[in-house]
């Protein structure tokens, strides 16, 4: 039987990634033999929002799907903005609305439409409880993501979605015919997938054909046939071999990813494929743009046809084709010209309709006319790595050769490895690879030695100047110095230039890849130091932190390797141990970390006999009593050993050392109990409060100091499993679940944090396991058990009924257990919300009758904030959504006016008012423009309120509001920024008037308020993601762009006087203020600074705390990377 998915569409699907998702889903469901009806890209019939991505209907299962196409790690919770991690490690907001809340909103909207369609009584079971809601990350959820996923909305990747669709059993029981009637009720139309007609040929065929042939010949020079690799388009996974079919649907696109992933090669390969398909292409290098696009394009076509670029474009259009413009290496365009290049490309598109495609290392902020798909190059899979090796080697590769290249992850490294396969040995490292590559590129051992000295000298000079390129004269100078010292023959200079190690272009010289530069920097340092201790001192300098891994591979003494691994943990974080574990730093380092991890666990066991524990009782005001357990005689573990603890936690899913860890957990619990029994009476130790604080010290408070190793391992294990779950529960964990009464509380906790969804191995024992955890009376164990049990609501009968029956009898002994218990009860449909949406709406309508009354404003705020609560969020949401648009807006105004000091939703509230600022919102804007609670529970939210209030009032009043309290200079500095934001956001203000209004404000900030003026900028940067209107969301960026010289000078003043800067929040310890503000200044100057700024920052280049950030900022300035967005600014580990 030929099964065909029936698709009904509201608005045409214009985003290619959504079309790709729909095509793949239809194909997969048809391949599985499942009939399906899919409703796509539609709005509710009764309201203008939200837009619903997909509703997938199968026999016995209905699922709403909110689609997010993201290939990089994604981070987000139930509230607030979600963020994606960029290739450089920075985080950027995903969108303004919270995707989890957006999914919930869509599910309720679908339920309302289904109820209206059927005429269902409101007292009946709501339809949203008869369907599943999924936030699908397409094509898959990155393994490093940390996102909320619960019984309300599952956040999963596409493979998990398909599995859920084929196995789910949640449905209102409608027939397919009724679902089609529902689609017709919504006004959806059946999807038609016809392909466009081909364009007929025209007159200039011969010229165009000649151009296409020459382009193919040119693009194939030094460009191997491209191996299909993985890409992501708007979070949809895609192979490069399928990219051509997607280009036509995406008008413009940008190809992004870190260096080494083959972006330029892919772009040229794309041009070849397009030209092979008779589609004209112009390939241009952004690095050669000098301010005139016509000059760049003319140079780009001059070797292919005897006419100007514009003439060629017009010729192609006469043939019915519009050329695609491929712009390679946008990040290599001079910073001062980037904005002009984008403006020129936009003008070209608006005139000729040319498709623009660009490659860059990071996402480009494009003019609106050039917006299109963002295609991210992904890390290579094992199969792709093998294919690249085969392609570049020109032959099949053996299994041993593949294993020899296991450490090489990028296309660039693999292309070099293919050239050196016969010289690479088992467990080859990057250093081995670059050494073999160098040997292949020069004829004699002497030439290799001489070339290594020249490359090392060049890299050392780049490092000294913190640059990634130098002038060609610098290369000549380095060669002359080496030649005088070593009598190097002059001929070698030409061989060095043509070796493929460096690139020489337009008088500039740089290494072909940044890893080559690091390699030669490391080689230069290792050659010049006189002892290992001197080497370690050099590598401890922040400027050399990135070189430690290369230096590890040079060592032959185990103790030296161990010392450098410890230094890498201390300076770069524990992730280096994971690479060593996999053999990427050499066979010796691999063996050492594995042996040392096992030894660390044995040492932890042996040290247990030395520890003691006491409980200090602290009384406050004679009433409150706190218990402070203190570990005595605990070993002081090193950074390296703490790194090993994290490594152990990371590798637990594979079963590595899990038995040893379980034994350590049990032994630690026994030793602690033994120590306490010698000091305290059994009735004291049996108190729940005492058991809880002891358990917290033992298992929860991971870190350093007097915490025990199992605490660090458990904490790291919890963090890992927040975003990752093994397919099967390790067998030692299953044993704990099956026989929970035989294990200690610590062992129960360890087992509990190892799984969430995948409980099929033990679901018949879950009730007993949960019961033992709950009856322990230990708060953290009970809390974790409640979090986990909510994931078990889909287990099979009779286990489900058994678990539900017990869960219904649970009574919380701690107030903080109430909310998670309600969450768990709700997941099992055992909890009825205390207040209905109808009652809440009635309260809101009654409050609207007296909008100025404080009690009415408090009611409005409580119900609005209830949307962010886990207890009654659905009812609050439905009550507010059921109001008219004008009523809802007035409720938001009242809620803002009634917001207490502890609220965390102010930025969201004022953001909603700002979306359609009207005079009714002015009292709310005025309140938060006049008040600044610097001791609020949520300073970021209060800062967001301050920014949004001034931005909103700018549209409604003629002059900015003034803070009610201007009692000190810190508050006066904030007031000046409020005025600056007001004029910056003033609609229709002319540039001249903006400058006139701003000059006295900037003068005050840079003179009498200069010591106080840095703190607000830092707070603005941290609050960026909490302001909800994109035009005002990153106010720091707007200020810096508009007043760049003034703020650069202010930041430089702050750096020079960093020890004297002040903060408005006096709760911060005095010692923290200079450090935190200096971190901000260093990051900010790295994005807006100039050469003088780089010189100034270099004062702290060897500082152990700020040095790494200074190195990055100075390099960014020297590379002329220019202005970048400043959001949350984090320092290096």
N, C-alpha and C positions, 0 to 999 in steps of 0.2 A: 504494500500500500504506500503510495507516494504522499507523504505528509508535508503540508506547506503551512508555514507560520503565517497567520493573518495579522497584518499590521495596520493600525489606524492612527493617523497623525493629525494633530491640531495645527500648529504652525509648522511650516516646512523646516526640516532639520538642516541647518546651515553649517553646523560645526562638524568637521570631518571626523573628529574622534568619536562623536556621538553616533555618526553614521557607521563607523567601523565597529563600534560596540554592538549596534543593532544588527549589522550583518553577521558578526561572529556569533551573537546569541541565537539568531534565527537558525544559522547553519548548525550550531551545536545541538540545539533542541531537535531539529529535524533529523540529525544524525543519530540521536538517541531514540528516535521513534516516538517523540512526544508532541502531540498537538498543542499548539499554544496560540493565544490571542495576546497581542501586545498593543497597548495604548501608549502613544509616544508624544512627548513635547506638546502638552496641552495645558490649558488653564481651566480652573473651575468655571462652571457655567454661571454661578451666582455672584462671583467676586472677581476683581481684576488680578488677584494674586492668591497663592504663589504659582509659579510655573512648575509643572510636574514633569519630570524627565520621562519616567517609564512606569507603567503598571503591567506586570507580567502575570498572565492567567494560565494556569495549567489545571488539569483535572485533579482536584483535591488540594490545590495550593495556589494562593494568590500572594504576590509580593510586589510592594512598591519599591522602586529602585531610584535612588538619588545618585547620579553619576558624577564622579570627580576623576578626571584624567590626570594623574600625577605620577611621575616616575621616580621622583626623589623622595627621601624620607619626609613624612608629614607628621605634625604634632598638634594635638588639640584635645579639648575636653568638652564637657557638656555646656560650658559657658565660655564666653570670650572668643577672641579671634583664633583661628587655626593658622599654623605657619608651615611653610615648607623649607627644607634645608637646601640651600643653593650649593653648587659644586665647590665653592670656596669655603664652605662650612657656615656661612652666615644664614640667618633665617629671615624670611620675608613673609608677610601676611598672605594667606591663600586667597581670601576674599573678605568682604565686609561682614556678611552674615555668617553666623556660626553654622557649619554644615550639619551638625547634630540637631540643632534647633530647627534648621531648614527642613531636614528630613521629617522631624516630628510634625512640623506645620503642614507639610504636604500630605502626610498620612491622615491628619485630622480633616484636611480639606477634601480628600477623596471620600472619607467616611461620611462627611456632610452631604456630598453629592449623591452617594449611594442611598443615603436615607431619604433625600428629596426625590430621587428617582423611584424608590419603592413605596414612598409614603409611610415609612416605618414609624411607629410610635416612639417618642423619645425615651420611654421607659424600657424599651427593648435593649438587648445587648448591643452596644455600639459596634459598628462595622470595623472600626480600627482595631478591635480586639480579635477580629476574624481574618486578619491579614498580617503578613510579616513586612517590616520596613527594613531596608538594607541601604547603607551608605557604601556604594561599591567604588573601590579605588581601582581604576582600570589602567593597565591590564592586570596589575597585581599590587598588593600592599608591600611596600619596601620593608625589608626585614628590620631596618633601624627605626621604623615609625613607632610612635607612642601615641595612640589614639583611644578615645573612649569607644567601647563596644559593649552593649548590654542587651537585655531582653526587649527593650523598647526599639532600639535601632542597632542592628549589627553592622559594624564597620569591618568589611572584609574585601579581599581582592576578587578578581573575576573568577579564578578557578574555584574558590570557595562558594561564590554565588551560584555557579552552575551546579555544583554538588548539592547545594541547598535546594535549588529549584527542582532537581530530579528526585529529591528524597523528602521534601517538606510535606506537611499535612495540616495546613491551616487555611481554611476557606469558608466563605459564607454559604457554599453549596449551590451557587448559581450554575446554570447550564451555559455552554458556550454561546448558544443563541441569545440568552439573556445578556451576556456580556457584550455581544455585538449590538444589541438594542441599547445598552448603556452607552456604548461608544457613539452611536447615532444620536442619543439624547444629548451628549456633550457637544455634538456638532463636528465630530472627527470624520476624516475622510480616509478611504482605503488607500494605502501607499502604492504608488506607481513607480517602478524602478527602470523606466526606459532610459537608454543611453542617448546622448545628443548626436545629431547628424554630423557627418564629416563635412568640412568646408571644402568647396571646390577649388581647383587650381586656378591661378591667374597668370599674368603675363611675365613677370620677371623671374621665371622659374630657373633659368640657367644660372643667374647670379646667385640666387638663394641656394641652389644645389651645390654650387662651387664653395660657397661659404661653409655650408654644413660639412662637406667633405674635409675641408681644411681644418675646421674646428675639431673634428674627430681625430685627425692626425695629430694636431697640436696637443689635445688633452690626453692622448695616450702616451706621450713622451714622459718617461720616468713615473708613470702612474700605472701600477699593476691593476689588473682586473679586480674590481672591488669585491671583497668577500662579504656576503650578507651578514650584518650584525644587527643588534637590537637598538631600537629607538623608542622614544615615547612621544606621542603627540597628545597634549592636553591629558596626560596620564593614561593614554591608550598605548598599549605596547604594539610594536610594528617592526617588521624586518625591513632593512634597507632595500631589499629586492622588491618590496611592495611600495616603496616610497613614490615611485613614478606615478602609480595609479592614484595617489592621494594628492599630488601637487595641484592638479586642475581644480580640485574642490576647495583649496585653501588659499587661493589668491596669493597672498604673501606668506612667507614663513621665515623663521630664524632657526638656525641649527646651532645648538649651544652644548657646551661640555668642556671639561678641563682639557689641557693640552695632552697630546698623546693618544687620543681616541680616534684620530683620523678624520677630523671634520673637513679639512681642506681636500684630502683625498676623496672623501665622499662627495663634496660639492663638485669637484672636477668630474668624478664618475657620473654624477647626476647630469652634468652638462653633456657628457658623452652620450648618455642614454637618451636625453631629450633630442639632441641633434640626430641621433640614429633614427629616432621616431619622427624626423623631419620638422622638429620644433626648434626655431632659431634661439640661440643663447649668446649672451654677452657676458664674459667672465672678467671681473675686475678685482684688483687688489686694493683694499681700503688703505693699506699702508702707503700707497702712491697717490692718494688724493691730496691735492695742494690747494683746494679752495674752489675749483671749477670742475663740475661734473662732466661738462662737455670735453674738457681736456683728458680726463681719466678715461672716458668711454672711447674717445677717438684713438687713444693709445691702445686700448684693449681690442679694437677691431682692425687696426691698421695693418697687422700682419696677416689678416684673413681676407680682406677685401679692399679695393681701391676707392673707398668713399668714406665720408664722415659718418659717425655713429648715428646721428639723427636721420641722415639720408637712408641708412640701412634699415632703421626702424620703420620708416615710412614705406620703404620697398616691401618689407615683410608684411606690413599691414595691407598693402595692395594685394598681397597673395593670400590674405585672410588669416595671417598669423601675426601675433604680437610677441616679440622676443621676451624671454625671461632674462632678467638681470641678476646674475649671481655675484654677490659682493663678499669676497673672502676676507676674514680677519678684521672684523670691525674694531676689535679692541686694539689693533695695531695702527689704526688711524690716529694721527696726532690729536690730542685731547681738545685743543683749541678749535679744531675743525670738525669735530664729530657732529655737533648740532647743525652746522651748515651742510654737511653731507646728507644728513637725514632730511633736511629741508629741501635740498636739491632732488633727492630721490622721490620725495613726495610730489614735488612739482612735475617731475617726469611722469609719474603714475597718473596724476590728474590730467595731464595733457594727452598721453598716449595709451593709458591703461596697461602699462607694462607690469608684469608680475615681478616682485622684488623678493629675492631670497638672500639672506645674509648668514654668515657664520661668525660666532663669537664665543669667548670663554664663559661669559655670563649673559643672562637675559638682557636684551636691549629695551629701554623704554622708548617706544616708537611713537611718532605722530599718529593721530587717530586713523588717518587715511591709509597707513601702512600696517595697521594691526592685522595679525593673522596667527597661524598656528605656531606654537613654540615646540620645536622638535629637539628632544634631549638625547644625546648619545649616551648609551648605557654601558656599564661595565660588561666585559665580554664573558660569555658563558664558556664552559670547558670545550664544547663542540666548536664554538666560533674560534677559540684560540687555536685549536688543532687545524681548522680550515685556513686560518691566516698563515700558520706555519707552512702548510702544504703549498699555499699559493705563492708565498715568497721564496720557498725553497725550490719550487718548480718540480717537485717529486713527492711521492708518498713519504711520510715520516714514521719511524718505528715507535713502538710503545716506550722504549727506553729513552729515545730522543724527546718524546712528549714529557716524560717524567723529569727529564733533566731541565725542562723549561717551566716547571710548576710555579716558580716564584714570579714569573713575568706575566703581568696582568693587562698591560696596555698594548694597543696595536703597534705603537712605535717600538717598544721593547721586543715584541715578537718578530717584527720585521728584521731587526738586528739579529735576533737569535737564529732566524732562518738562515742567515748568511754564515753563522758560526756554529752550526749544529755539530759538525765533526769535532770541534774543539771544546764543546761544553761537556762537563762531567756530571755525575750524579749530584743532586741538590745544588745546582749552580745558583749563585746569587746575582744580584744586579752588578756588584763589583766584578764578579767573574765575567759577566756578559760584556761590560764595557772594556775590560782588559782584552778579551778575545776580539772584540770589534776593532780595537785600536791595532792589534797585531795584524788583522786582516787588511787594514787600510794602508799599511806601509810595508815596503819591500824587505827591509832587513831589521834584525833586532836592534841595531844601533839607531836606526831611524825611529823605531818605536820609543826608545829611551829618550831621544832628543825631543820628539814630538810631545811626549808626556810632560817634559819639563816646560815646554812652551805653553801647552794647554793649561798646566798647573799655574804658571805665572799669570796667564790671562785670567783664569778663574780667581786667583788670589787678588788681582787688581780689581775685578768686578766686586768681589766680596768687600774689599777695603772701601770702595766707593758706594757699596750697596746698590749696584746697578745690574741689569741683566743684559746690557749691551754697552759697547765702547766704540770709539772711532777706529777706523782702519789704521790710523797712525799709531794708536795705542798698541795694536797688534804688532805693527812693525817694530815699535820700541821694545816690546817684550821679547820679540825674536832677536833683536840686536843684542840685548843684555845677555840672553841665554847663549847666543852665538859667541860672544866674547869670552864667556866663562867656559864653554864646553867645545869651542871650535866647530860649531855646527855649520855644515856646508850651506851656502846661500840657496841652493836649489830646493832645500827642504821647505822654504816658505811657501812656494807654489804648491807643493804637495800637501802642506797643512791646509791651505785655503781650499783645495779640491778634494780633501779627504772625506767630506760628508759629516765631519764632527762639528764644524762651525759653518755659519752662513755669513756671506759678505754681500751687502746690498746698499747701494747709494751711500757709501762711505761709512756704514755702520757695521759692526762685527758683533756677533752673538753666537752662543752655542745653539745647536739645532734643537735641543730639548733641555728643559730646565734640570732634568735628572743628570744629564751630562755635566752641567755646570756644578751641581752639588758633588758629583763624583770627583771631579778634578779639584774642587776646593778641598775636599777631604784628603785627597792624595797629597796636595801641597802642604797641608798642615802636618800630616803624618810624617812626611819626609823631613820637615824642618825641625820638629821637636827633638829634644835630646833624651827624653825619658818618658815612660808611660805616665808618670805623675804630672809632667809638664803637659802632655797630651790631654789628660783628664781636666787639667785646669783650663786649657784652651776651649775644650768642648763644653765646659760649664758656662762659658760666656754665652749670653742669649743669641748673639749673632751666629753662633756655631751649633745651636741646638739641632738644626735640621740635618747635620752631618754625622750625628752620633751613630746612626745605623750603618753607614758605610764604614765607619771606624771599627765597629764591632767585628765586621767581617774580616778585617785585617789582622785581628789578634789571634795568636796561637795558644796563649796561656789561659787556662780556664778561669783563673782568678781575675785576670784582666777583663775577660768577656763578662764575667759576673759583675764587676765594678761598673762597666759601661752600660750593661742592662739596667743596673740600679740607677745610674745617672739619667738614662733615658726615661725611666719611670718617674723620676723626680722632676724632670724638666718638661717632658712631652706627654706624660700620662702613661697609664698601664697598658695601653693598646699595643705597645711595641712587643709585649710578651706574647700576644696572640700571633703576631707575625713570626716571632722566633719559634713558637710552638709549631707552626706550619712549615718551618724550615727555610723561611725567606731570608734569614740572616746567617745561614750557614748550618752545616751539620752539627758543629760543636755547640752553637747557641741553642739549637733545637734540643739536643740531649740535655744540656744544662738546665733549661727551664723545666723540662719534664721531671728530671731528677730532683731539682730544688723544690718543686711544688709538692712532691711526695714527702720530701724531707721536712718541709715547712709543716705539713700536717703531723708528721711524727714528732717534731719538736713541740708543737702545740699540745700534743698528748702528754709528752714528758713534762712539760712545764706546769701541767695541772696540779701536780703534787706540791708545787711551791706557792700557789695562789691561796688567798684567803678572801673572805668577804665580810663586810660589816655594814650595818644599817644605821645611818645617822638620822635622828629625829629632830627636825627643825620646826619650831613653833613661831608663828607670826601673829602678833597682836593678842597672844594668849588664846586664840580660838582655832585658827587653821593649823593643821599639822601636816608636814610633808615628810615623806620617807626618801632618803637619798642613799641607795646602795652604792658602796664603793669597793672596787676590786683592789686588793692589796697584793703587792709583790708581783704584779703583772709584768710580763716581758714587754720591752719597748721594741716593737717591730719596726723594721726599716721600710722605706718607700718601696724597695724591691720586693720585700716580703708581702706588703699590702697589695702590690701588683700581682703577686702570685695568688693571693686569696681571690682577687677579682678574676684571674684566669681560670681558677678552679670552678668558680661559680658559672663562668661563661661556658665551660665545656661540660657541665653536668648532664645536659641532654644526651650526650653521646655515651654516657655511663662511665666516663673517665673519672676515676678516684671517688665514685659516688659511695662505694662501700666504706672507704676511709673517712669520708666526710660524715656519713651516718654514724660511724663509730665515735668520731670526735664529738658530735652533737650529744650522743648519749653519755659519753664519759664526762663532758663538761657539765651536763645537768647533774650527774651523780656527784661530781666533786663539789659543786656549789651547794647541793643539798647537804652533803657531809659537813662542809664548813659551817653552814648555818645551824645545823643541829647541835653543834658543839657550843654555839654562842647563845642560842635563843630557845625558848620553850616551844614545844610542838604546837601549842594553841596559838601562839603568836604567828608562827610560820603558816598556819592554816588559814589565816584571815585573807579574804580575797584581795584586799588592798595591798597587803604585803606580797602575796603571790604575783600580783600584777606588776608592781614596780621591780621585783626581782626578774621577772620574765622580760620586761622591757630592757633592762640592763643586759640581760643574757642574750636576747635574740633580736631585738628591734633596733637598738641605737647603734647602727653600723658606723664605722669611722676609725678614728685613731685614739690615742690617749690610753685610758684604762679599760677600753672595751676589749672583749675577748675575740679571738679569730673567728669563731662561729658566727658572731654578730656581724662582722664584715662580710663573710661569705653569704649569710642569709639575706642581708640587705642587698648585696649585688645580685643575688639570685632573684629576689623580688623585683628589682628594677628590670632585669632581663625579661622575666616572664610577663611583665606588663605589656609587652609588644610581641612576644614570641611564645609559641607552644609547640612542643614536640608532637609527632604523630602518635606516638605511644608513650604511656607513662613508664619510666624505668621500673624494672621489676622490684628493686628494693623499696621503692615508693609504694608500689602495689601492696607489698607485704605489710606496710604500716597501715594502709587503708583497710586491709582485710582483718587485721588484728589490732585495733587501736588501743585496747586496754593494756597491751603488753609493752607500750612505749611511753616515754616521758612526754611532757608538754612540749619541750623543745623539738623532739623528734616529730611530734604531730604537726607542729608549725612548719618545720622543714618540708614535710611531705605535702602539706596543704598548699604551699606557694609554688609547687612544681606543676600544677595543672589547673585548667579551668573547664574547657569544653570537652576534651577527649576523655570521657569517663566510662566508655563502654566496657573496659576491662574490669571495672570495680563497681559498676552502678548498683549491684545487689548489696553492696556493703556501705553505700554512702550514708544511709540513715544512721547506722551505728557509729560511723566515723564522725559525722556531724554531731551526734549526741554526746560522744565523749569529749569532743572539742568544746562544746557549749557548757557541759557540766563541769569543766575544769575551773570555771569561775574566774578565768584569767582574761582580762579585758582585751588585749591585743589578739589573743587566740580566738576569742569569740567574734571580734570584729572581722578578722580575716575569714573566719568560717562563714559569716553572713555575706561578705562580698562574694565568696566562691559559690555558695549554695544557690545564689540567684542565677548562675550559669547552668545549673543542673535541672532546670524546669522542663526540659524536653526528654528526660529519660523515660524508658518504657514502663508500662504497668507490669506487675503490681508495685514495682519499686517506687514509682511516682507517688502513688497514693500513700504508701508508707512514709515517705519523706514529708509529704504535705501534712499528714496527720500529726507528725511530731512537730513540724515547724509551727503549726497552729497553736501549740501549747507553750511556745517559748515566751518568756517574759524577760525584758531587758533589765539588768541590774545596774546599768550605767546610763546616764542621760544621752551620751554620745552614741549609744547603740540603737537609739530609737529610729533615726532616719534610715540607717542600713537595714534594720529589721523590716521597716515598712517597704523598702525597695524589694527585699526578698519575698515578703508576703505578696506584694503586687505581682511579682514575676510568676507566682504560683496561683494568681487570681484568688488570693485569700484576704485581700484588703479592699474595703470599700472606702472611698475618699469621704472625709468628714463633711465636706460642703460641696454641693453640686454646682455646676456651671450656672444653672438657672438662679440659684440663691446668690451667687457671687455677682451676677449681672444685675440682679435686683438691688444689691448693696451699692453697686457702682451708679446706677441710675438715681438712687436716693442721694448719694453723695454729690452727684452733678447738680442737684437742686441748690446746694450751698457750696459752691466751689471755693469760696474764700475762707471757709471754716477749717480750722486746723485739724479737727477730728475727721472731716471729710477728706482732707488731703492725706492724712495718715492711712485711711481706709484705701484710698486710691493707690498709694505707694505699696501697701501690704499686698494688694491683689496683683499689681504689676510685678512686684518682685517675686511673687509666688510662681510666676512663669519660669523662674530660674531655680525653683526649689524642686526637690525630688518627691515631695509628699503629695502636693495637690497641683502640680504644674499643669496637668491636662485640663482640669476644671478652670483654672485661672486663664489659661490660654483661650479656651473656648468662650469664656465670658467676655474677654476683651475683644476677641475677633467678631463676636456677635453684635458689637456696637456699630453704629454708623461711623463713617470716617471722621466726621466732625466731633462726635462724642468721644471717639478713641483719642483724638488729638487733645481734647480738653482733659481727659483722664491722665494722659502723659504729663500735661502741664501741672495738674494737681499733684501727681506722684512726685515730680521733681521738686515742687515746693514743700512737700511733706516728707522728703527724704531725710532719714536720721543720719547722724555722723558715722555710724558703723556700716552704712549701706555700701555695696560695691557695684551698683548698677547705674551710677550717675552718668558715666560716660555714654552708656548705651541710651539712656533716657534722653539726654540732651541731644545726642546724635539723631534720634528719631524726630525731635522737634526741629532740628536744623535742616533735615531733608526737605521740609516745606515750611520754612520759617515764616510765621505770620505774627501779627501783633498780639495774638492771644498768648504767645510763648514769651513775650517780653519780660513779664515778672520773673519767670524762671531764669532767663538769661541774666537779668539784672542781679538776681540773688547770688549767682555763682560768679559773676564778674566782680561783685562787691565783697564777697567773703572768700577767705582762703584758710582752710583748716589744715595747718601744716602738721598737726599731730593726728590726723585721721587714720583709721585702720588701713585704708587703701590709698596711699599717697598717689599712686599712678592714676587711680580713678578720679581723685580730686584734681589732679593736674589736667586730666582730660576734660573735666567739667569747666575748669578755668579757661582752657583754650577754646572749647566749643561755645562757651558763653560769650566770649568776646567776638568770635566769628559770627555767631548768630545775631548779636546786637548790632553788628556792623550793617546789617541789612535793614534795621528797623529804626535806628536813632542816628542823629547827626554827630554826636560826640561820644567818646568812650566813657564807660562808667569808671568810678574810682573806688578802690578798696576802702572799706569803712575804717580799717585799722592801718595806719601808716606810721606806726610807732618806732620802726627801726629801718635801717638801710636795706636789710634783706627784703622786707615787705615792699619798700619803695622800688627795689629792682624788679620785683614781680609786677608791680603796677606799670612800670615803664614797658615791660614786655607785653602786658595786656593791651596797652595803647598801640604798640607796634603791630600786634596781631589784628587789632581792630582796623587799622588803616590798610594793612596788607590784604585783608579780606573784604574791604569796602567795595561794593559793586560799582562798576563804571568809573572808578577813580582813575584819573590820568596818571601816567608815569611821573610827570612833573609835580603834580600835587602830592603824590605818594612820597616822592623824594623830599618835598618841602615839609610835609608833616613829620617825616621820619628823622630828619637831620637833628633836631634838638633832642629827640629821644635817644638816638644813637650816641650823641655827644655826652649825655648824662650817663649812659651805661658804660662808656669807655673812660670816664673820668671819675666823678665822685662816687659812682656805684660799681667801679670795675671789679673790686674784690668780691662783690655780691652777685655779679652778673653771670658767672659761670654756672652756678647751681641751677638756675631756672632752665638753662639750655639742656643740661643733663636730664632734668626731670621731663622736659618736653620730648627728648629723644626716647626716654623709657616709656612714655605714655602714648607714643605714636600709634600703636595698634589698637588703642582704646578710643580713639576719635573716629567716628563712623562715617564721616563724609570725606570722600577721597580728596576733594580740593583742599581740605584743611587737615587731613590725617597726619601728614608728615610736616608739621609746621617748621621744624628745625631745618629741613631741606629748603623750604621756601624762603626762610629768613637768610640762609647762607647763600642761596642763588641770587637773591635780590640785593643783598648787602655784603657781598663776598669780601671785599677789602677790609671793611669795618670789623667783621666778625673774625677774620683771620688775625687782625691786630689784637683784638680782644682775647682770643685764645692764646696767642703768643705771650701777652701780658700775664694771663692766668698761669701759663707754664712757668714763667720766670718767677712768679710770686705764689707758687702753689702751696707753700707752707702757711700762707696768710689768708687763703680763701675761706669763705664762710658758707654755711648752709642754713636754710631757714628752719629745717627740722633739727632742733637742738638735742633730740634724743640720741642722735648718732654720736658715738664716742669721738672725742677730738682727734684721736690718732687715725680714725678711719676717713675723716673728711678729706685731708690732702690726698690720700691714696686713691679714693674713689673718684674725686674730681680730676686728678692727674690722669687716671685711666681714660676718662672721657675725653680730656683734651688731646691726649696722644692719638686716640682713634679719630677724633674730629680733624685734627691737623693733617693726618694722613690722607684725608679726603679733600680738604680745601687748602692745604698748605702749599708753599712754594719752596724754592731752594733755601731761603733764609730760615724757613720753618724747619727744614730737614737738619740744617746745621744746629739749630737750637735744640731739637729733640735729641740729637746725638749726645747731649750731656748725660742722658740716662741709658745709653746703649748697653752698658754692662751692669745695669741695675738688676738684681735677681728677681724683682717683682715686675717691673715695667719693661725690662730690656727687650723681651721677645716682641711685645707690642710696638716698641719703638723701632725695632728692626723692620717689621712689616710696614709700618707707616712711612719710614724713610725710603724703603724700596718702592713703595707705591708712588711717593712724590718723585723720586728719581726716574721712575719709568714713565712719568708724565701721564699717569692714569687719570688724573683730574678728579672732578667732583663726582662723588658717589653718594647714594642714599645712606642716610644715617638713621638707623632705627635703634633697636636694642644693641648696646655696645658691650660686648663681652671680651674679657682679656683671655689670653692663652692660659692653658692649665699650668 
